[in-house]
Amino acid sequence: MSSLAFFESAARLGNFTKAAEELCVTQSAVSKKIKILEEWLGFDLFVREPRQLILTEAGHEFYGEAKSVLRQMTESVGRIRRYADANAVTVTCTQAVSHYWLFPRITRFNLVHPDIAINIYASNEISEDMCSQFDLGVLNGTGEWRSEFHSHLLFVERIYPVCHNDYPVDRLLTPEQLLNEKLIHLDPSVWRWPTWIDWFASFGIDYEIPVNAQVFNQITLALEATRQGMGVGLGWEFMTEQMIERHELKRVSTHFYAPNMADFLVYRKSKELSDAAKVFRDWLLADVSCELESGLDLDGNTSL
């Protein structure tokens, strides 16, 4: 690892002397370290000019790999340090969940527990393997996770058509009527979750995205375009409920798509949670329970 660090510095700076200054060692130490690395690899990393180092073709390729390894190692060390911190909790989830659902709750949580830091690692490539690297994870699916995970339901997925509060739609529309509206789309080739194609299909409508449609690769972009009044977009209930309450958005239809999916709080059975993680878990589940109870009508049905 030390050889990789010496090589990365020399390759980035293009000079053994500058690398030595950055690493607080002698120039000869850097040169010797690189020479040992080249001998071990079996190929040259640099062409050594009088005043400049030039990466060989193999050196260029190896430089990319070395940067990746060192970056991953740095991120892992940082995550482990935070994990080891008794007053820090690490949570992984998608970007949408972190931005629209988790952030407001962390704000409320920290009013009660200001001494506990909640660190979020957002990724749309989230998986069970990724969740096992953190204290807590939020996974979207049917709830059939590995037996090694504890799992708690957070919210059920419902998707409504929404638009800006001043957008020129003055009545609730049927799915057929929505076909005549300007729709904002998520690119089905890169977006893993439902799109307008799925939404219309749930009502028996075969739909294709028009050639000249507005298409975005992330829900945050599509929802912002919707919020800016550029058209009618898809709004996941957990993302849009507060925007609707603030009159930034309104629902265009009472029809919604429920893809039999939900989001669950998961964590490993094999490793006991820290006291801070237990406090946050219990607070979060209690908060969800209160919201669920407040959203029920007298007949026990969810208010929509």
C-alpha positions in Angstrom: 0.0 0.0 0.0 2.8 2.4 0.7 4.3 1.7 -2.7 0.9 2.6 -4.3 0.8 5.8 -2.3 4.3 6.7 -3.5 3.4 5.8 -7.1 0.1 7.8 -7.1 1.8 10.9 -5.8 4.7 10.7 -8.3 2.3 10.0 -11.3 0.0 12.8 -10.3 2.8 15.4 -9.8 5.0 14.1 -12.6 8.1 14.5 -10.5 9.9 12.5 -7.8 11.1 15.6 -5.9 7.5 17.0 -5.7 6.2 13.7 -4.6 8.9 13.5 -1.9 7.9 16.9 -0.6 4.3 15.9 -0.5 5.1 12.6 1.3 7.7 14.2 3.7 10.4 11.8 2.6 13.6 12.1 0.5 13.6 12.1 -3.3 15.8 9.0 -3.3 13.2 7.2 -1.0 10.5 7.8 -3.6 12.8 6.7 -6.5 13.7 3.5 -4.6 10.1 2.7 -3.7 9.0 3.1 -7.4 11.9 1.0 -8.6 11.0 -1.8 -6.2 7.3 -1.6 -7.3 8.3 -1.8 -11.0 10.5 -4.9 -10.3 7.6 -6.6 -8.5 5.1 -5.7 -11.2 7.5 -6.8 -14.0 7.0 -3.7 -16.1 8.1 0.0 -16.2 5.7 2.6 -14.9 7.6 5.7 -16.0 9.9 7.0 -18.8 12.4 9.0 -16.8 13.3 12.3 -18.5 15.8 14.7 -17.0 13.2 17.1 -15.6 10.0 15.1 -16.0 8.4 11.7 -15.4 6.3 10.4 -18.2 3.9 7.5 -17.6 4.3 4.5 -19.8 1.2 3.0 -21.4 1.2 0.3 -18.7 1.8 3.1 -16.1 -1.3 5.0 -17.3 -3.5 1.9 -16.9 -1.9 1.1 -13.5 -2.4 4.7 -12.3 -6.1 4.5 -12.9 -6.3 1.2 -10.9 -4.1 2.6 -8.1 -6.2 5.8 -7.7 -9.4 3.6 -7.5 -7.8 1.3 -4.9 -6.6 4.2 -2.7 -9.9 6.1 -3.0 -11.9 3.0 -2.0 -9.5 2.4 0.9 -9.8 6.0 2.1 -13.6 5.8 1.9 -13.6 2.4 3.8 -11.4 3.7 6.5 -13.6 6.8 6.9 -16.7 4.7 7.1 -15.2 2.3 9.6 -14.0 5.1 11.8 -17.5 6.6 11.8 -18.9 3.2 12.4 -16.6 2.8 15.4 -17.7 6.2 16.8 -20.2 5.4 19.6 -22.2 8.5 18.9 -22.4 8.1 15.1 -24.9 6.1 13.0 -24.3 5.2 9.4 -27.3 4.8 7.1 -27.4 3.8 3.4 -30.4 4.4 1.2 -31.3 5.7 -2.3 -30.9 9.4 -3.2 -34.6 9.9 -3.2 -35.2 8.4 0.2 -32.4 10.3 1.7 -33.4 13.6 0.2 -37.2 13.5 0.5 -37.9 11.1 3.4 -34.9 10.7 5.7 -33.5 14.3 5.9 -36.6 15.8 7.5 -36.7 13.0 10.1 -33.0 13.4 10.9 -33.6 17.1 11.5 -36.4 16.3 14.0 -34.3 13.5 15.6 -31.4 15.8 16.2 -33.6 18.2 18.1 -34.1 15.5 20.6 -30.7 13.8 20.3 -28.2 16.5 19.3 -25.3 14.4 20.4 -25.9 11.6 17.9 -24.6 12.1 14.3 -26.5 10.4 11.5 -24.2 9.9 8.5 -26.0 9.1 5.2 -24.5 7.2 2.2 -26.9 7.6 -0.7 -26.7 5.3 -3.8 -29.2 4.2 -6.4 -27.2 1.0 -6.7 -28.1 0.0 -3.2 -28.2 -3.7 -2.4 -28.3 -6.2 0.5 -24.5 -6.5 0.3 -24.2 -2.7 0.6 -26.5 -2.5 3.6 -24.4 -5.1 5.5 -21.6 -2.5 5.5 -23.6 0.1 7.5 -25.4 0.3 10.8 -28.8 0.6 9.0 -30.1 0.4 5.5 -33.3 1.3 3.7 -34.2 -1.2 1.0 -37.0 -1.1 -1.5 -38.7 -4.4 -2.4 -41.2 -7.0 -1.3 -39.7 -7.5 2.1 -38.2 -10.9 1.3 -34.7 -10.2 2.4 -32.0 -12.5 3.5 -32.5 -14.3 6.8 -29.4 -12.5 8.1 -31.3 -9.2 8.3 -33.8 -7.7 10.7 -36.5 -5.9 8.7 -39.1 -3.3 9.6 -41.7 -1.8 7.2 -41.3 2.0 6.8 -43.8 2.9 4.0 -45.7 1.4 1.1 -44.9 2.6 -2.4 -47.7 4.6 -4.2 -47.2 6.7 -7.3 -49.5 9.5 -8.3 -49.5 12.0 -11.2 -48.5 15.4 -9.8 -47.9 18.9 -11.2 -47.1 22.4 -9.9 -49.9 24.0 -7.9 -50.5 26.6 -10.6 -50.2 24.3 -13.5 -53.3 24.6 -15.8 -55.1 21.5 -14.7 -58.3 22.5 -12.9 -59.9 19.0 -12.3 -58.8 15.5 -11.5 -58.0 13.5 -14.6 -58.5 9.8 -15.5 -55.6 7.8 -16.9 -57.0 8.2 -20.4 -57.2 12.0 -20.0 -53.6 12.1 -18.8 -52.5 10.8 -22.2 -53.3 14.3 -23.6 -51.1 16.1 -21.0 -47.5 17.1 -21.3 -45.8 14.4 -19.3 -42.3 14.5 -17.7 -40.5 11.2 -18.1 -37.9 9.1 -16.3 -35.6 7.3 -18.8 -36.6 3.6 -18.6 -33.1 2.6 -19.9 -31.3 3.9 -16.7 -34.1 4.3 -14.1 -34.6 1.1 -12.2 -38.0 1.9 -10.7 -41.5 2.5 -12.3 -42.0 5.0 -15.2 -45.1 6.3 -17.0 -45.0 3.1 -19.0 -45.6 1.0 -15.9 -48.1 3.5 -14.5 -50.3 3.4 -17.6 -49.9 -0.4 -17.9 -51.4 -0.8 -14.4 -54.6 0.7 -15.9 -54.5 -1.5 -19.0 -53.1 1.2 -21.2 -50.2 0.4 -23.6 -48.0 3.5 -23.6 -44.8 4.5 -25.4 -42.7 7.6 -24.5 -43.0 10.2 -27.4 -39.9 11.0 -29.3 -39.9 14.7 -28.3 -40.7 14.0 -24.6 -38.8 15.6 -21.7 -36.7 12.7 -20.3 -34.6 12.7 -17.1 -32.3 10.0 -15.7 -33.0 10.8 -12.0 -36.1 11.3 -10.0 -34.7 14.4 -8.3 -34.4 16.1 -11.8 -37.8 14.9 -13.0 -39.5 16.0 -9.8 -37.8 19.4 -9.9 -39.0 19.9 -13.5 -42.5 19.0 -12.3 -42.2 21.4 -9.4 -41.0 24.2 -11.8 -44.3 23.8 -13.8 -42.8 22.1 -16.8 -45.5 19.4 -17.0 -47.1 16.5 -15.2 -44.7 14.1 -13.5 -44.8 11.0 -11.4 -44.8 11.6 -7.7 -43.9 8.9 -5.2 -46.1 9.5 -2.1 -43.2 9.5 0.3 -41.4 12.2 -1.8 -44.3 14.5 -2.5 -46.6 14.5 0.5 -44.8 17.5 2.1 -44.7 19.4 -1.2 -48.5 18.9 -1.5 -49.0 20.1 2.1 -46.9 23.2 1.3 -49.0 23.8 -1.9 -45.9 23.4 -4.1 -47.5 20.5 -5.9 -51.0 19.1 -6.4 -52.3 15.7 -7.5 -53.6 15.5 -11.0 -55.6 12.3 -10.4 -56.9 10.1 -7.6 -55.6 7.1 -9.5 -52.3 5.8 -8.3 -50.0 2.9 -9.1 -49.1 0.6 -6.2 -46.4 -1.8 -7.5 -46.5 -4.1 -4.5 -43.3 -2.6 -3.3 -42.3 -0.9 0.0 -39.3 0.4 1.8 -37.9 -1.4 4.8 -35.4 -0.6 7.5 -32.8 -3.4 7.6 -29.8 -4.3 9.7 -27.6 -7.3 10.4 -28.6 -9.9 13.0 -25.0 -11.0 13.3 -23.7 -7.6 14.7 -25.4 -5.9 17.6 -26.3 -2.3 17.0 -24.5 0.4 18.9 -26.5 2.2 21.6 -26.7 5.3 19.3 -28.0 3.1 16.4 -30.6 1.5 18.6 -31.8 5.0 19.7 -32.2 6.2 16.1 -33.8 2.9 15.0 -36.4 3.1 17.8 -37.0 6.8 17.3 -37.5 6.3 13.5 -39.9 3.3 13.9 -41.9 5.2 16.5 -42.1 8.2 14.2 -43.3 6.0 11.3 -45.9 4.4 13.6 -47.2 7.8 14.6 -47.5 8.9 11.0 -49.3 5.8 10.1 -51.8 6.2 12.9 -52.4 9.9 12.0 -53.0 8.9 8.4 -55.8 6.5 9.3 -59.5 7.5 9.0 -62.2 6.2 11.4 -62.6 3.0 9.4 -58.9 2.2 9.6 -58.2 3.1 6.0 -55.2 5.1 4.9 -56.2 8.7 4.0 -55.0 9.6 0.5 
